[in-house]
Amino acid sequence: MPQIIWAGQSGCLLPLLIIFNLFFGKLFFHSTAIWLGIEGVLIFLFILKVHFFVRKISRQSHRPQGRGLPSARQSHRGRVIDVEGRVVEEKEKLK
């Protein structure tokens, strides 16, 4: 699936354009209808960008366990694993 550039890599450009248009758009467009129309389009694009971003994050957080690092695929139910991937013994859990 091709990535839409404006939806994933625009950073803070879109919110900056929204704020800039809100304060200075009337000076450039000389028409309230055009100024507010462009503001509405920018806000709509921002909402779409946030929606796609949230969907991308939620899709990555619900991945099946078969992907990722080999240590992440191993089942460690009922055991405590430290940062280095070693199993923590019962005596060490209480400390």
N, CA, C and O of each residue as an XYZ file, in Angstrom:
380
protein
N       0.839     -1.173      0.000
C       0.000      0.000      0.000
C       0.884      1.236      0.000
O       1.715      1.383      0.897
N       0.739      2.130     -0.969
C       1.603      3.310     -1.011
C       1.283      4.267      0.124
O       0.130      4.453      0.513
N       2.334      4.861      0.633
C       2.165      5.781      1.762
C       1.839      7.168      1.226
O       2.487      7.653      0.299
N       0.838      7.795      1.811
C       0.475      9.147      1.428
C       1.401     10.084      2.181
O       1.443     10.058      3.411
N       2.142     10.909      1.457
C       3.174     11.726      2.080
C       2.579     12.731      3.056
O       3.119     12.905      4.148
N       1.488     13.398      2.700
C       0.931     14.417      3.590
C       0.349     13.814      4.853
O       0.190     14.512      5.854
N       0.028     12.519      4.823
C      -0.605     11.906      5.987
C       0.402     11.385      6.995
O       0.045     11.167      8.153
N       1.647     11.178      6.596
C       2.556     10.565      7.526
C       3.834     11.310      7.807
O       4.496     11.031      8.807
N       4.214     12.267      6.942
C       5.528     12.857      7.101
C       5.518     14.376      7.102
O       6.559     14.988      6.864
N       4.403     14.992      7.357
C       4.358     16.452      7.317
C       4.738     17.086      8.645
O       4.938     18.299      8.702
N       4.844     16.306      9.713
C       5.280     16.830     10.993
C       4.354     17.904     11.527
O       3.148     17.696     11.658
N       4.927     19.042     11.829
C       4.151     20.147     12.400
C       3.721     21.155     11.353
O       3.227     22.226     11.706
N       3.891     20.849     10.084
C       3.570     21.813      9.038
C       2.078     22.123      8.985
O       1.702     23.291      8.887
N       1.241     21.133      9.047
C      -0.202     21.352      8.956
C      -0.755     22.156     10.126
O      -1.513     23.094      9.882
N      -0.426     21.852     11.381
C      -0.890     22.727     12.466
C      -0.345     24.150     12.353
O      -1.035     25.108     12.702
N       0.887     24.291     11.869
C       1.454     25.622     11.667
C       0.660     26.393     10.619
O       0.385     27.579     10.798
N       0.293     25.728      9.529
C      -0.524     26.380      8.498
C      -1.898     26.772      9.030
O      -2.422     27.831      8.687
N      -2.477     25.920      9.867
C      -3.792     26.235     10.451
C      -3.702     27.489     11.317
O      -4.539     28.386     11.211
N      -2.688     27.547     12.169
C      -2.537     28.710     13.054
C      -2.209     29.959     12.255
O      -2.762     31.026     12.519
N      -1.310     29.837     11.275
C      -0.943     30.988     10.446
C      -2.154     31.521      9.689
O      -2.371     32.732      9.639
N      -2.940     30.627      9.103
C      -4.134     31.048      8.370
C      -5.170     31.664      9.304
O      -5.865     32.605      8.919
N      -5.280     31.152     10.514
C      -6.246     31.698     11.460
C      -5.942     33.156     11.794
O      -6.847     33.985     11.874
N      -4.654     33.460     11.989
C      -4.287     34.821     12.373
C      -4.073     35.767     11.185
O      -4.431     36.942     11.258
N      -3.491     35.258     10.090
C      -3.099     36.145      8.992
C      -3.807     35.864      7.674
O      -3.544     36.553      6.689
N      -4.695     34.879      7.621
C      -5.363     34.522      6.370
C      -6.243     35.625      5.822
O      -6.334     35.795      4.606
N      -6.885     36.368      6.682
C      -7.766     37.464      6.253
C      -6.972     38.523      5.486
O      -7.498     39.130      4.553
N      -5.731     38.747      5.863
C      -4.892     39.727      5.176
C      -4.551     39.292      3.755
O      -4.457     40.130      2.858
N      -4.366     37.989      3.541
C      -3.953     37.492      2.225
C      -5.123     37.236      1.280
O      -4.992     37.461      0.076
N      -6.252     36.775      1.789
C      -7.345     36.349      0.914
C      -8.405     37.428      0.698
O      -9.169     37.328     -0.262
N      -8.484     38.435      1.530
C      -9.393     39.577      1.386
C     -10.861     39.183      1.281
O     -11.696     40.008      0.913
N     -11.178     37.957      1.594
C     -12.565     37.500      1.565
C     -12.775     36.562      2.754
O     -12.031     35.600      2.947
N     -13.787     36.862      3.528
C     -14.051     36.040      4.701
C     -14.449     34.623      4.308
O     -14.061     33.670      4.984
N     -15.208     34.466      3.241
C     -15.659     33.137      2.814
C     -14.481     32.264      2.375
O     -14.406     31.093      2.747
N     -13.574     32.823      1.594
C     -12.406     32.052      1.144
C     -11.500     31.736      2.340
O     -11.004     30.619      2.483
N     -11.297     32.741      3.192
C     -10.437     32.559      4.358
C     -10.957     31.441      5.260
O     -10.190     30.564      5.659
N     -12.249     31.464      5.583
C     -12.823     30.434      6.446
C     -12.922     29.089      5.732
O     -12.819     28.040      6.368
N     -13.122     29.112      4.425
C     -13.142     27.861      3.659
C     -11.804     27.164      3.680
O     -11.733     25.949      3.868
N     -10.730     27.933      3.487
C      -9.381     27.347      3.539
C      -9.077     26.856      4.950
O      -8.458     25.806      5.122
N      -9.504     27.601      5.948
C      -9.304     27.165      7.336
C     -10.033     25.844      7.599
O      -9.493     24.954      8.256
N     -11.243     25.723      7.090
C     -12.000     24.483      7.250
C     -11.326     23.304      6.560
O     -11.287     22.201      7.107
N     -10.793     23.531      5.358
C     -10.098     22.459      4.633
C      -8.841     22.036      5.391
O      -8.558     20.844      5.507
N      -8.091     23.003      5.905
C      -6.881     22.670      6.665
C      -7.211     21.872      7.930
O      -6.510     20.917      8.268
N      -8.267     22.264      8.616
C      -8.671     21.536      9.826
C      -9.144     20.129      9.464
O      -8.849     19.174     10.183
N      -9.876     19.993      8.354
C     -10.332     18.670      7.897
C      -9.136     17.776      7.562
O      -9.125     16.600      7.923
N      -8.127     18.326      6.873
C      -6.933     17.546      6.551
C      -6.185     17.140      7.822
O      -5.638     16.040      7.897
N      -6.162     18.026      8.817
C      -5.509     17.699     10.085
C      -6.239     16.564     10.801
O      -5.603     15.670     11.358
N      -7.556     16.598     10.787
C      -8.340     15.526     11.415
C      -8.094     14.201     10.702
O      -7.958     13.164     11.350
N      -8.036     14.229      9.363
C      -7.729     13.007      8.618
C      -6.336     12.486      8.947
O      -6.143     11.280      9.101
N      -5.365     13.390      9.056
C      -4.000     12.992      9.383
C      -3.942     12.321     10.751
O      -3.286     11.292     10.912
N      -4.622     12.899     11.731
C      -4.646     12.315     13.073
C      -5.325     10.944     13.042
O      -4.871     10.011     13.705
N      -6.404     10.822     12.278
C      -7.120      9.546     12.172
C      -6.213      8.460     11.594
O      -6.147      7.356     12.133
N      -5.509      8.769     10.493
C      -4.606      7.786      9.887
C      -3.456      7.433     10.823
O      -3.026      6.281     10.876
N      -2.960      8.420     11.556
C      -1.867      8.185     12.489
C      -2.302      7.258     13.619
O      -1.564      6.346     13.992
N      -3.486      7.485     14.162
C      -4.004      6.643     15.247
C      -4.257      5.225     14.743
O      -3.972      4.258     15.450
N      -4.791      5.092     13.527
C      -5.007      3.750     12.962
C      -3.698      3.014     12.773
O      -3.619      1.812     13.023
N      -2.660      3.729     12.329
C      -1.361      3.092     12.126
C      -0.776      2.615     13.452
O      -0.223      1.518     13.529
N      -0.896      3.428     14.486
C      -0.389      3.038     15.804
C      -1.177      1.861     16.362
O      -0.588      0.927     16.906
N      -2.504      1.895     16.233
C      -3.305      0.801     16.782
C      -3.069     -0.493     16.024
O      -3.122     -1.569     16.618
N      -2.808     -0.413     14.721
C      -2.508     -1.607     13.944
C      -1.188     -2.222     14.391
O      -1.074     -3.447     14.443
N      -0.192     -1.406     14.714
C       1.100     -1.920     15.146
C       1.049     -2.483     16.554
O       1.801     -3.406     16.868
N       0.192     -1.960     17.403
C       0.131     -2.457     18.773
C      -0.641     -3.771     18.882
O      -0.518     -4.464     19.892
N      -1.433     -4.133     17.871
C      -2.215     -5.369     17.902
C      -1.640     -6.427     16.966
O      -2.377     -7.269     16.453
N      -0.333     -6.385     16.742
C       0.297     -7.376     15.871
C       0.244     -8.750     16.510
O       0.274     -8.878     17.734
N       0.165     -9.785     15.669
C       0.267    -11.137     16.230
C       1.657    -11.356     16.800
O       2.608    -10.682     16.403
N       1.777    -12.290     17.722
C       3.029    -12.497     18.428
C       4.109    -13.097     17.532
O       5.268    -13.136     17.944
N       3.790    -13.559     16.350
C       4.769    -14.192     15.478
C       5.774    -13.237     14.880
O       6.769    -13.693     14.316
N       5.571    -11.947     14.972
C       6.500    -10.970     14.401
C       7.395    -10.400     15.490
O       7.173    -10.614     16.682
N       8.399     -9.677     15.056
C       9.258     -8.997     16.012
C      10.543     -9.746     16.260
O      10.924    -10.611     15.470
N      11.210     -9.429     17.338
C      12.473    -10.061     17.675
C      12.258    -11.509     18.098
O      11.196    -11.855     18.616
N      13.260    -12.356     17.878
C      13.093    -13.762     18.286
C      12.822    -13.910     19.780
O      12.072    -14.802     20.179
N      13.412    -13.061     20.608
C      13.169    -13.179     22.047
C      11.737    -12.800     22.397
O      11.198    -13.275     23.396
N      11.109    -11.939     21.574
C       9.730    -11.535     21.839
C       8.745    -12.634     21.473
O       7.627    -12.657     21.988
N       9.147    -13.553     20.583
C       8.243    -14.620     20.158
C       8.178    -15.766     21.157
O       7.241    -16.564     21.125
N       9.152    -15.854     22.035
C       9.166    -16.947     22.992
C       8.112    -16.707     24.064
O       7.879    -15.571     24.477
N       7.486    -17.774     24.503
C       6.461    -17.658     25.525
C       7.103    -17.693     26.909
O       7.840    -18.623     27.234
N       6.820    -16.678     27.718
C       7.376    -16.591     29.069
C       6.258    -16.415     30.076
O       6.402    -15.621     31.005
N       5.171    -17.112     29.933
C       4.034    -16.948     30.836
C       4.389    -17.397     32.235
O       4.994    -18.452     32.427
N       4.009    -16.590     33.214
C       4.226    -16.937     34.598
C       5.616    -16.644     35.105
O       5.900    -16.843     36.286
N       6.489    -16.174     34.233
C       7.856    -15.852     34.639
C       8.098    -14.369     34.441
O       7.465    -13.732     33.599
N       9.014    -13.828     35.218
C       9.400    -12.425     35.098
C      10.709    -12.374     34.322
O      11.677    -13.049     34.670
N      10.727    -11.564     33.266
C      11.900    -11.432     32.411
C      12.480    -10.038     32.610
O      11.750     -9.049     32.556
N      13.804     -9.953     32.844
C      14.414     -8.636     33.021
C      14.725     -8.020     31.663
O      14.402     -8.592     30.622
N      15.353     -6.854     31.684
C      15.620     -6.111     30.466
C      16.539     -6.863     29.518
O      16.410     -6.743     28.299
N      17.452     -7.627     30.062
C      18.406     -8.356     29.241
C      17.851     -9.685     28.739
O      18.549    -10.403     28.022
N      16.629    -10.029     29.090
C      16.005    -11.247     28.606
C      16.202    -12.453     29.501
O      15.836    -13.565     29.119
N      16.763    -12.264     30.668
C      16.973    -13.395     31.577
C      15.763    -13.557     32.491
O      15.081    -12.586     32.818
N      15.509    -14.791     32.896
C      14.403    -15.082     33.803
C      14.819    -14.706     35.212
O      15.889    -15.102     35.673
N      13.976    -13.941     35.900
C      14.251    -13.533     37.287
C      13.728    -14.618     38.209
O      12.584    -15.057     38.089
N      14.576    -15.042     39.127
C      14.212    -16.112     40.057
C      13.264    -15.568     41.126
O      13.180    -14.356     41.323
N      12.549    -16.464     41.817
C      11.582    -16.088     42.851
C      12.223    -15.277     43.963
O      11.614    -14.326     44.452
N      13.419    -15.620     44.371
C      14.090    -14.900     45.463
C      14.346    -13.442     45.072
O      14.241    -12.545     45.909
N      14.677    -13.211     43.818
C      14.996    -11.870     43.347
C      13.722    -11.040     43.147
O      13.789     -9.812     43.184
N      12.566    -11.677     42.937
C      11.321    -10.956     42.731
C      10.913    -10.161     43.965
O      10.337     -9.078     43.858
N      11.223    -10.721     45.160
C      10.791    -10.093     46.399
C      11.627     -8.883     46.778
O      11.203     -8.095     47.624
N      12.772     -8.712     46.195
C      13.663     -7.588     46.550
C      13.167     -6.292     45.987
O      13.793     -5.251     46.188
